[in-house]
Amino acid sequence: MTTNPTSDVTPSAGSARTGLSVDALRRGVLDNLICLQARPPSIATPYDWYMALSYSVRDRMLARWAATVQNYVVRDLRVACYLSAEFLIGPQLGNNLVNLGIEDNARAVMQSLGQDLDTLLALEEEPGLGNGGLGRLAACYLDSLATLQIPSVGYGIRYEFGIFDQEIRDGCQVEVTDKWLQKGNPWEIVRPSVCYYAAFGGHTEKWTDEQGRFRVRWMPARMVKGVACDTPMLGFRVNTCNTLRLWKSEAIESFDLQDFNAGDYYQAVQEKVISETLSKVLYPNDEPEAGKRLRLAQQYFFVSCSLQDMLRILDLKGVHVSRFADMFAVQLNDTHPSIAVAELMRLLVDVRLLPWDEAWDITCRTLAYTNHTLLPEALETWGLRLFGRLLPRPLEIIYEINHRFLDDLRRKYPGDEARVARMSLIDESGEKKIRMAYLSTIGSHAVNGVAALHSTLLRQTVLHDFAELWPERFDNVTNGVTPRRFLLLSNPGLARLLDTTVGDGWVTDLTQLRRLEAYADHAAFHEQWRAVKHANKQVLAEQIRHVTNIDVDPDALFDIQVKRIHEYKRQHLNALYIITLYQRLRRNVEHGAVPRCFVFGGKAAPGYAMAKLMIRLITGIAEVVNNDPAMHGRLKVVFFPDFNVKNAQFIYPAADLSEQISTAGKEASGTGNMKFMMNGAITIGTLDGANVEIREEAGDENFFLFGLTAAQVERVRREGYRPAAHVESNAELREVLDLIAGGQFSRGDHHVFRPLVDNLLHADPFLVLADYADYVACQERVSAAWLDPARWTRMSILNTARSGKFSSDRAIAEYCERIWKISPVKIALE
Ligand SMILES: *Cc1c(COP(=O)(O)O)cnc(C)c1O
């Protein structure tokens, strides 16, 4: 896949800035080492070389970027704007080399300069601008948007400190500040001239203008300046190079201070500190209350800057504001940018002076909303008082939207005041709150969930009344992941095998992997397939040894669960099984024992005590099991610290078994499940999120299914769940819980895991105990399948072969066709 059709070995071919040949690239690297990194080769460190190479790759992207931007500005076309508070884009150098098609040339160049490309790739800092799945989805979508040549921009926040780095000390998670920008970021282009101001606080004034129009003026207490920081997003082997535009908050210079703060200099300096703080840090999700105000400010800040940017582009193109919806399709990635509904109205009505009805029509035609969760605790609401103090004018607009919406409802459902109260934007039970999911739904022309099951549940539960009112608005777009990063780049061994077996068209049309089905029973192909997996497991084993000092055997079954640590994802269910297996192995009662290596990875929100306790349980089990000589060659447990995109790239390809064991109805989609599948892992999972569709595609016989369905989970809850009943009827489970409570995995301390065990015994909100027995039985079927290598390999091949649906290219094509009405635009390079 890495052969480059445009490579050119003639010396002097191509300029040092743009040429893709070995010679041109070499001159580029040496120039940039001196001119940008300011280091002579004699004393350059590997990091200096990484920077010089990255600048040289960026140079080659910029011609394509300029052509792309130029095209979007001069042509009358609609641009998809993906608004997301998170973009987990991962390291950029490897991906850009692959997309440009110059990986081999870059390797040769660096070798001629005495540097190893893989060593340099490993030096890149992870831009951790997201928590997990939602942010990584946004990044996969940017890759597909560029590859499919869709005019588009990603808009978000340029956090100075991204998601914390996780260290494990004494078995516990310790959070360390992520200083990803410390050594400079070669991919970012700051544009001080592209900047806007977001208003905060103060009050509003009503007045009538000379033409007799009712007007509102927002007199803010302070303004925060947002500066555009752009990262080019190149498509795979196309000229389209789109933009990820992240807003950085900056202090307003003293000149501006005079404008906004009449006279009070010290107050002004204080405001300066606040404005500098705004884009400092990414909030970990699943956090209780803390730092709420700043988070709302961050959301409004990036949404306001992004919408003002769209208006500026409209002006630049000389297009009248009444055509806003023809020029922009704005997708809201969850409710984090949902304030866009009020802010677009404010900009159109207060600033551009459009009549309310016309502005509302534009807003609804422009915006579309993707819901990512049904968990009540994760549905965003903002207290009215906090909201009103921070954003007085947007609050008035929300009141007006609600007023008009409720009037419409009363006309449609006369006398049904219960329904009107249920659907109001303001939740009046207890402290008054704004329901952001409702605001997004009312202000959008399309609302989608992220997997078939989730979209169905969304219509039946959280947005039931709205789905009844506007059935045509609701749709499903099942998530996807990019096969460039998660197959081609991260699993080069498999990519080569796929190329030689089915041709290289799969990279941009993943459904072509179906052709692998013809090889599912081919003995020689099985050999090759297993050799690739084995090599990937050796790579992971090497990393595990390096990071944790634990020795794992690449011949063992690699059973992997990597994702954020959360009770609904049920890492503790996995842990209960490991202890069960441990007990059975100690007693030699496990038939046909399969050597297993369990690998966990994932961060817990710093304020989520139960999730942190789950990490302690896993590391506690690892300590006992790995140090028990009787388990040697039979059982290993690893907690791989600081799971992120960078190390995900060698974890997914090494998996035999993919753990997707959330309580049915709780995981909206999952995307890790798709990455595992593409890389030939077999899923053990519940009928939750996209697992349902993964099983449909793979075939029942190639998926290990267990557990209650979403409907059964609901029924159990309705009928009164008694977790202790499962313990009373299951001696093995009883023993496992007793071991944990008794301090077996906490060096004898029987207080440590008490809260976790008590929670399982007396509350068990995610039905861990209810699914335990079926999970254990299912794991026995996994072991049986593993003991038949031909059967296992066949299942593995068929999982990869049938993973085509889960490409983000398919997902983006659906958004383009059904929601945005945007088609590809080819970019020519002169
Ligand atoms: C894919 C991915 C996720 C999402 O994993 P799920 O299993 O879907 O929760 C989270 N973090 C990283 C770094 C990922 O690459």
PDBQT file of the ligand as one rigid body, heavy atoms in Angstrom, charges set to zero:
ROOT
HETATM    1  C1  LIG A 901     -11.979   4.187  19.675  1.00  0.00    +0.000 C 
HETATM    2  C2  LIG A 901     -11.482   4.824  20.907  1.00  0.00    +0.000 A 
HETATM    3  C3  LIG A 901     -12.329   4.988  22.008  1.00  0.00    +0.000 A 
HETATM    4  C4  LIG A 901     -13.762   4.490  22.016  1.00  0.00    +0.000 C 
HETATM    5  O1  LIG A 901     -13.790   3.170  22.470  1.00  0.00    +0.000 OA
HETATM    6  P1  LIG A 901     -15.188   2.449  22.862  1.00  0.00    +0.000 P 
HETATM    7  O2  LIG A 901     -14.772   1.037  23.038  1.00  0.00    +0.000 OA
HETATM    8  O3  LIG A 901     -16.100   2.626  21.692  1.00  0.00    +0.000 OA
HETATM    9  O4  LIG A 901     -15.682   3.088  24.090  1.00  0.00    +0.000 OA
HETATM   10  C5  LIG A 901     -11.835   5.598  23.149  1.00  0.00    +0.000 A 
HETATM   11  N1  LIG A 901     -10.564   6.033  23.204  1.00  0.00    +0.000 NA
HETATM   12  C6  LIG A 901      -9.717   5.881  22.167  1.00  0.00    +0.000 A 
HETATM   13  C7  LIG A 901      -8.315   6.366  22.309  1.00  0.00    +0.000 C 
HETATM   14  C8  LIG A 901     -10.140   5.279  20.984  1.00  0.00    +0.000 A 
HETATM   15  O5  LIG A 901      -9.288   5.156  19.960  1.00  0.00    +0.000 OA
ENDROOT
TORSDOF 0
